[in-house]
Amino acid sequence: MRTPPSWRCPTFSLYLTIFRYGFRRHAAYRAAAVAGAFTNTVFGILRAYVLIALWQARPGLAGYDVADAVTFCFLTQAFIGPMQVFGGTLDLAQRVRSGDIALDLVRPGSLLLWSLADDLGRAAYLFLLRSIPPTLVGAVLFGIRFPAEALTWAAFALSVVIGVVVSFGLRYLVALSSCWLFDDLGVQSLSLVMTTFFSGMILPLVIFPGWLGTLARALPWAAMVQVPADVFLGKADLAGALAFQALWAAALLAAGALATRAARRKVVIQGG
């Protein structure tokens, strides 16, 4: 008997179904996604004028010109939804507090991969509805520097997907901390500050001076925003950039798997 193709594997089918479910579940909140796209667009326009003023005052700063800065601005606005840059924890934290995590741990599948598939579905939907509109508006109003080569587009698409996985890995660890903490609000707040500052969301990490810039570009948050943006702008070695992201994605998923294994042995369920 021949081995069935991998795409017919029951495990693959399960996670593909969860991906579709995550996509459809978030598609139910279309008005919220449209409002988010509008907000991202407005703040993108405001940020663009700030960055234009900065780069006109400091031409060629960190190897960027004005067009690069504007493109970076609207790319980072596009990443807010899919990457959950400004927070947005997984449902896992609430399920820990309610005790429903006990059901999740006995499902016919990995809790980590189940949550990842659902989150990828969410990111795919938000990319379509919250990422594309602000980018198109930025292109019309300011002009955006689009890649000229198909290879760059392919590398950018892969970079965005890996960036979402890195974002998920960080948020999964934060959510799973609820198994040991009575209140994960402090961890969430710390995660929000680190993500906002070290991802490149506020300012490109390339303008951070000295050791701070070196450190910022080596941390996992850079894989969420700065690296995909540099890939799009053609300012990164494609192989090196993707390898950097993949390394952090693998490390965070491995840490998530270890944390899940530990949670199976000791889970603090509040009120359950």
C-alpha positions as CSV (number, residue, x, y, z in Angstrom):
1,M,0.0,0.0,0.0
2,R,1.3,3.4,-0.9
3,T,1.8,6.1,1.7
4,P,-0.9,8.8,1.2
5,P,0.4,12.2,0.2
6,S,1.4,14.5,3.1
7,W,-1.5,16.9,2.3
8,R,-3.9,14.1,3.0
9,C,-2.4,13.3,6.4
10,P,-5.0,13.5,9.1
11,T,-2.8,15.7,11.3
12,F,-2.3,18.2,8.4
13,S,-6.0,18.2,7.7
14,L,-6.7,18.9,11.3
15,Y,-4.5,22.0,11.5
16,L,-5.7,23.2,8.1
17,T,-9.2,23.0,9.4
18,I,-8.2,25.0,12.5
19,F,-6.5,27.6,10.2
20,R,-9.8,27.9,8.2
21,Y,-11.7,28.2,11.4
22,G,-9.5,31.0,12.7
23,F,-9.9,32.8,9.4
24,R,-13.7,32.5,9.5
25,R,-14.0,33.3,13.2
26,H,-12.2,36.6,12.7
27,A,-14.1,37.4,9.5
28,A,-17.2,37.6,11.7
29,Y,-15.8,40.9,13.1
30,R,-15.6,42.7,9.8
31,A,-16.6,46.0,11.1
32,A,-13.8,45.9,13.7
33,A,-11.3,45.0,11.0
34,V,-12.5,47.9,8.8
35,A,-12.3,50.3,11.8
36,G,-8.8,49.0,12.5
37,A,-7.7,49.6,8.8
38,F,-9.1,53.1,9.0
39,T,-7.2,53.8,12.2
40,N,-4.0,52.4,10.9
41,T,-4.3,54.5,7.8
42,V,-4.9,57.8,9.7
43,F,-2.0,57.2,12.0
44,G,0.1,56.0,9.1
45,I,-0.4,59.4,7.4
46,L,0.5,61.2,10.6
47,R,3.6,59.1,11.1
48,A,4.6,59.6,7.5
49,Y,4.8,63.4,7.9
50,V,6.9,63.0,11.1
51,L,9.3,60.7,9.3
52,I,9.5,62.9,6.2
53,A,10.4,65.8,8.4
54,L,13.1,63.7,10.2
55,W,14.7,62.5,6.9
56,Q,14.5,65.9,5.3
57,A,16.4,67.2,8.3
58,R,18.8,64.3,8.2
59,P,19.1,63.1,4.6
60,G,20.4,59.6,4.2
61,L,20.0,58.8,7.9
62,A,20.9,55.1,8.5
63,G,21.0,54.5,4.7
64,Y,17.3,55.3,4.2
65,D,16.0,58.1,2.0
66,V,12.6,59.8,2.3
67,A,10.9,57.2,0.1
68,D,12.4,54.4,2.2
69,A,11.2,56.1,5.4
70,V,7.6,56.5,4.0
71,T,7.5,53.0,2.8
72,F,8.8,51.7,6.1
73,C,6.0,53.8,7.8
74,F,3.2,52.2,5.9
75,L,4.7,48.7,6.1
76,T,4.8,48.9,9.9
77,Q,1.3,50.1,10.0
78,A,0.3,47.1,7.8
79,F,2.1,44.8,10.3
80,I,0.1,45.9,13.3
81,G,-2.9,43.6,12.8
82,P,-1.2,40.4,11.6
83,M,1.7,40.7,14.1
84,Q,-0.4,41.9,17.0
85,V,2.2,44.6,17.6
86,F,0.2,46.4,20.2
87,G,-0.8,43.4,22.2
88,G,-3.8,41.1,21.7
89,T,-3.2,38.0,23.7
90,L,-4.2,34.6,22.7
91,D,-7.5,33.1,24.0
92,L,-5.3,30.7,25.8
93,A,-4.8,33.0,28.8
94,Q,-8.5,33.3,29.4
95,R,-9.0,29.6,29.0
96,V,-6.4,29.0,31.7
97,R,-8.2,31.3,34.1
98,S,-11.6,29.6,33.4
99,G,-10.2,26.1,33.6
100,D,-11.0,25.3,30.0
101,I,-7.3,24.7,29.4
102,A,-7.9,21.2,30.8
103,L,-10.0,20.4,27.7
104,D,-7.4,21.9,25.4
105,L,-4.7,19.6,26.8
106,V,-6.6,16.5,26.0
107,R,-7.5,17.4,22.4
108,P,-6.3,15.2,19.6
109,G,-3.5,17.4,18.6
110,S,-0.7,19.6,19.9
111,L,-2.0,22.6,21.9
112,L,0.9,24.6,20.5
113,L,0.3,23.7,16.9
114,W,-3.5,24.0,17.4
115,S,-3.1,27.6,18.7
116,L,-0.6,28.4,15.9
117,A,-2.9,27.2,13.2
118,D,-5.7,29.3,14.6
119,D,-3.5,32.4,14.9
120,L,-2.2,32.0,11.3
121,G,-5.9,32.0,10.2
122,R,-6.4,35.2,12.2
123,A,-3.3,36.8,10.7
124,A,-4.3,35.9,7.2
125,Y,-7.7,37.6,7.5
126,L,-6.3,40.7,9.1
127,F,-3.6,40.9,6.5
128,L,-6.3,41.1,3.8
129,L,-8.5,43.6,5.6
130,R,-6.2,45.6,7.8
131,S,-2.8,45.5,6.0
132,I,-3.5,46.1,2.3
133,P,-5.8,49.2,2.6
134,P,-3.3,51.4,4.5
135,T,-0.5,50.4,2.2
136,L,-2.6,51.3,-0.9
137,V,-3.5,54.7,0.6
138,G,0.1,55.4,1.4
139,A,1.1,54.5,-2.1
140,V,-1.5,56.9,-3.5
141,L,-0.7,59.8,-1.2
142,F,3.0,59.6,-0.7
143,G,4.4,57.0,-3.1
144,I,5.8,53.7,-1.9
145,R,8.9,52.0,-3.1
146,F,7.8,48.6,-4.3
147,P,10.3,45.7,-5.0
148,A,11.1,45.3,-8.6
149,E,12.1,41.6,-8.5
150,A,9.9,38.6,-8.0
151,L,12.4,37.0,-5.7
152,T,12.2,40.0,-3.3
153,W,8.4,39.6,-3.3
154,A,8.6,35.9,-2.5
155,A,11.2,36.5,0.2
156,F,9.0,39.2,1.7
157,A,5.9,37.0,1.8
158,L,7.9,34.3,3.5
159,S,9.4,36.8,5.9
160,V,5.9,38.1,6.9
161,V,4.7,34.5,7.6
162,I,7.8,33.8,9.8
163,G,7.3,37.1,11.5
164,V,3.7,36.1,12.4
165,V,5.1,32.8,13.8
166,V,7.7,34.7,15.9
167,S,4.9,37.0,17.2
168,F,2.8,34.0,18.0
169,G,5.7,32.3,19.8
170,L,6.2,35.4,22.1
171,R,2.4,35.8,22.8
172,Y,2.0,32.0,23.4
173,L,4.7,32.1,26.1
174,V,3.0,35.2,27.7
175,A,-0.4,33.5,27.6
176,L,0.9,30.3,29.0
177,S,2.5,32.1,32.0
178,S,-1.1,32.2,33.3
179,C,-0.6,28.6,34.3
180,W,1.8,29.8,37.1
181,L,0.8,33.3,37.7
182,F,-2.5,34.4,39.3
183,D,-2.5,37.5,37.1
184,D,-0.6,37.8,33.8
185,L,-1.3,41.5,33.3
186,G,2.2,42.5,34.3
187,V,3.8,40.0,31.8
188,Q,1.4,41.3,29.1
189,S,2.4,44.9,29.8
190,L,6.1,44.1,29.7
191,S,5.6,42.3,26.5
192,L,3.8,45.3,25.0
193,V,6.6,47.6,25.9
194,M,9.3,45.3,24.5
195,T,7.4,44.7,21.3
196,T,6.6,48.3,20.7
197,F,10.1,49.5,21.3
198,F,12.3,46.7,19.9
199,S,10.3,45.6,16.9
200,G,10.9,48.8,14.9
201,M,7.3,49.9,15.2
202,I,8.1,53.4,16.6
203,L,11.3,54.1,14.6
204,P,13.5,51.9,12.4
205,L,16.0,50.0,14.5
206,V,18.7,51.0,12.1
207,I,18.8,54.5,13.6
208,F,19.4,53.2,17.1
209,P,22.9,54.1,18.1
210,G,25.8,51.8,19.2
211,W,25.3,48.8,21.4
212,L,21.5,49.6,21.7
213,G,21.0,49.2,18.0
214,T,23.1,46.0,17.9
215,L,21.1,44.6,20.7
216,A,17.7,45.6,19.3
217,R,18.5,44.1,15.9
218,A,19.5,40.8,17.5
219,L,16.3,40.4,19.7
220,P,13.3,38.4,18.5
221,W,11.1,41.4,18.2
222,A,13.1,42.7,15.3
223,A,12.0,39.6,13.3
224,M,8.4,40.9,13.5
225,V,8.7,44.3,11.9
226,Q,12.2,45.5,11.1
227,V,13.4,42.4,9.2
228,P,10.3,42.1,6.9
229,A,10.4,45.8,6.2
230,D,14.1,45.6,5.3
231,V,13.5,42.6,3.0
232,F,10.7,44.6,1.2
233,L,13.0,47.6,0.9
234,G,15.9,45.5,-0.4
235,K,18.2,46.5,2.4
236,A,18.7,43.0,3.9
237,D,20.6,39.9,2.8
238,L,17.6,37.7,2.0
239,A,19.2,34.4,3.2
240,G,20.6,36.0,6.3
241,A,17.4,37.8,7.2
242,L,15.2,34.7,6.7
243,A,17.6,32.5,8.6
244,F,17.6,35.0,11.5
245,Q,13.8,34.9,11.6
246,A,13.6,31.2,11.3
247,L,16.1,30.7,14.1
248,W,14.0,32.8,16.5
249,A,10.8,31.1,15.3
250,A,12.2,27.7,16.0
251,A,13.6,28.8,19.4
252,L,10.3,30.3,20.5
253,L,8.3,27.3,19.3
254,A,10.7,25.0,21.1
255,A,10.3,27.0,24.3
256,G,6.5,27.0,23.9
257,A,6.6,23.2,23.5
258,L,8.7,22.8,26.7
259,A,6.3,25.2,28.6
260,T,3.3,23.3,27.4
261,R,4.9,20.0,28.7
262,A,5.5,21.7,32.0
263,A,1.9,23.0,32.1
264,R,0.6,19.5,31.7
265,R,2.3,18.6,35.0
266,K,1.3,21.8,36.9
267,V,-1.6,24.0,36.0
268,V,-3.0,26.5,38.4
269,I,-6.7,26.9,37.6
270,Q,-8.4,29.9,39.1
271,G,-12.0,29.3,40.2
272,G,-12.1,25.9,38.7
